[in-house]
């Protein structure tokens, strides 16, 4: 179990990256969701012992990882947002190199991981020929090479095409059964099908930590649909929280977030996870 208590990170400039955040995480896929600049990367860097918090505590299995960082590092797999590969190495050579760095010398383990991320058929191709999605899957393989108890991935689908996004999400979903997987993203679709819990961050603080069903329930009764003219839409979009808009022959079909009926012709709609996320950002106070 990962236990984060009242963690704050204040940089030398005075900017607060994470503000008094508390969170307890058990096994499963945790979607760390928030807009860019919310503090997600700062939080996962502290969990990964890349940087230390200004105050607060982080424990894993009741071990203080700030005092004993090697305990966490030996049990951690980490795929940072700016992960790069060595273009002159093959996938097999690259993964063998990272395995050696982590004290893993079992060639069967390396081939199993290449198969897990669907790169076994290109194991002897050099990385410079790989697509962005293939590089990300190779990054996932290196993060898993030591069979970690905690896997952290930061914005793993950035720059990937839709097919690669789906393939990467499936890999993370398969892994999440027996480990803690923290997937940091600002894209709701990255986590809506695989997350067992969702943590929503904004302005360096935690706004919510809930199951997808609980998050959806929190927005129940606050999502509305209406059809308006193009002229009215341009006016309404400046005063209402519009979560989606589609132009059709009969007008602009809009979804609006509001605790109360926003206009006379609006009817209530079932919230989706995107609605629930935006509702949390706009109407929930920090935890």
N, C-alpha and C positions, 0 to 999 in steps of 0.2 A: 504494500500500500504506500502511495506517495502522499505525504502530508505537507502542505504549504501553509504556514501560519504568519499572518500579518507582514508579508514580505513587501518591502519598499526598496526601490532602486532610484537613487538620486545621483545624477551625473555632476561632474565638476562644474558644468555651466549653470547648474541650478535646476535644470530641466528634470522633472520626475518621470521616469520611464514606466514604473509600476508603483502603484500607490496603495499600501496597506491591503494587499490581496491575500485572501485565505481560501484554500481549496483542498479537498481530500479526494484523491482519485484512486479507483480500484481497477481491476482488469477490464479490458474492452477498448473500443475505439472512441476517444474523446475528441470531438471537433472543437478546436479553439478558434472561435469565429469572431471577427471584428474588422472594422475598416482599417485601411492603411494608417499607421501611426497610433494604433490603439494601445500598443505595448506588448503585443503578442511575441515578437521576436526577443525582446528583452526578457520576458518571462521564461521562455524556453531556454534561452542561453544561461539563465541562472539555474534552472533545473539540470541542465547538461554540464554544469560547473565550468562553463566558459567564462562567466563573470560572477562576481559575488554581490549579493544584495547589500544595501546600506544598512538595513535592519530586518529583523524577522528570522524565521527558521524554515529549513527544508529538510525533511527526513524521508528516508525510504526504508521500509521494513524496520522502522524505529531507530535507524542509524542516521546520525546527523551528517548529511553529505557536505555541509560547509566545512566541518572539522575533518571529515574523512572523505575527500573528493574521490580518491581512488576506488572506494567501495562502489560509488555510483558509476564511475567511468568503466569499471569492469563488467557492469551489468547493463550498459547503455548502448543503444544504436542510434546514430544521429545523422540525419540528412539535412544539412543547412540549405538555405535558399540559394546560395551562390556556389553550390557544389560543382566542381570541375573534374574532368577526367584527363589522364595522360594520353594524348592523341596517338602517340607512337606505340602504345601497348595494346595488345589484344584484350578482349574481355576476360579471358582466362588469366592472362598475365597480370592484368590490373587487379582482379579479385584475389589472386594468389599473393600479390604484394601486400594488399591491405590485410589479408588473413594473417600473414607473417607478422605484421605490425601488432596485431592483437593476440599473438601467441597461438594461432590456429594453423596446424600443418596437415590437416586431414583433407586430402584431395577429393575424397568422396563428398565431404561437406561442401566444398567449392562447386562441384558439379551439380549437387542437389540444389544449391541456391541459384545457379544459372538456369536450371530447369524451372525452378519456382517462378522466376521473373521472365520466363520464356525467352531466354537468350542462349540456351544450350546449342541451338543450331547455328549460332554465329559466334561461338566461343573463340574461334581462331581468327576472327576479323578484327582489324585494328579499330580503335574507338573513334578515330577521325572520320570514319564512314558511317557512324551511328546517327540516327535522328535524335531530336531532343527527348522524345519519349524513351528511346532505348538507353540514352545516357542516364535518365532519371531512374529507370529500372535497374541499371547497373549501380547507381547510387543506393537504391534500396537494398540490393544484394550485399554491398559492402557494409551497410548499417546492420545487417542481420548476421554477418559472418561469425560473430561470437555468441550467437544464440541469446540475444539480450532479453532481459526482463522488461525493459522500458525502451520503446522505439519512438523517437521524435522526428517528425518531418515538417519542414517549414516551407509553406507555399509550394508543394511538390508538383502541382499541375501548371504552374506558370509557363506560358509559351507552348503548351502542348495542344495538339489537335484533339477533337472530340473523341476519336477512337482511342488515342493514347491515354486520355483522361480516364476513360472507362476501364481500360486494362489496368492502369495503376491503382484505381480505387478497388478493383477486385482483388489485387495482390494484398493491399492493406487490410481489406475485410477478412481475407483468409488468415492473415497473421493475428488479427485482433482477438481471436478466441481465448488464448491463454496468456496474453501479455497486456501491458499497458501501452497503447498506441496513441500518441498525441499528434493530431494533424492540425497544423496551424494554417488558416486560410481566411480570405475575405470573400470567397465564392461559396455561396450556400450549396450549390449543386455538388461541390466536392465532397460534402459530408452527409447530405440528407439521406442517402441510401445505406450508409455504413456506420454512422455514429451511434453508439449506445448512450452517450451523454454529450451535451453541448455546453460549452462555457462561452459566454458572450462578453467580450471586453470592449470598452470605449473609454477614451480619455484616461488611459492608464489604470482603469479600475474594472473590477468584475461586476457586471450588471446582473448576470444570471448564470446558474449552473443547474441544468435540468435534463431529463430525458427529452427526446424529440416530441413525444406525446404531451409531456407537461408544458413544453414551450408552445406547442400548438394550442393547448388548452388556455394558456394565458392570454392569447389573442382572440379567443372566441368572443363573438359579439362586437368585435372592433374592426371587422373588415366589411367593406361595402362595395357594391358594384352599381354602376350607372352608365347611361349613354348620354353624351353631351355633344354639342356642336364643337367644331374646331375653334371657333371664337371663344366659347365659354371655357374650353379646355385650357387655352393659353392664359386665361385669367385665373382659373381655379388652381392650376398647377403652382402658382406662386403663394397660395394661401392654404392649400390642403396637402397632406402627406399622401402623394400618389405613388403606389407601389408598382403599378403596371398600367400601360396604356396601349391599346391596339386600334388603329384606324380602320374602319369598315365603311361600307356604303351608307349605312344609316347614321354614322357619326363616330365619335371616339369612345370606345368601350374602356372605362377606367375602373381600377380597383383603388380604393381609398382607405387609409387607416385612420380611424377616429373612434374614441370611446362613445360618441353620440352620433346620431344620423347627420351626415354632413350636408345633405340636400334633400329636398322633398321626394325626388324620384329615385333615391338610392335604396337598394335592397341589401339585406345582409348576405354575406357569402362565407363559405367555409374557408378558414385560413389555411394557407400552405406555409411551408417552412420559411420561405422568403418573407412572407407577410409577418410571421411571428418574430423573425430576426429584426426586421425594420421596426416593428411595434416595440420590441424590447429596447432598441437603440433610442427611440423617441419618447417612450412613455414610462420606462422603468428607471427608478433611482438606483444608484450604485449600491452594491451589497456591502 
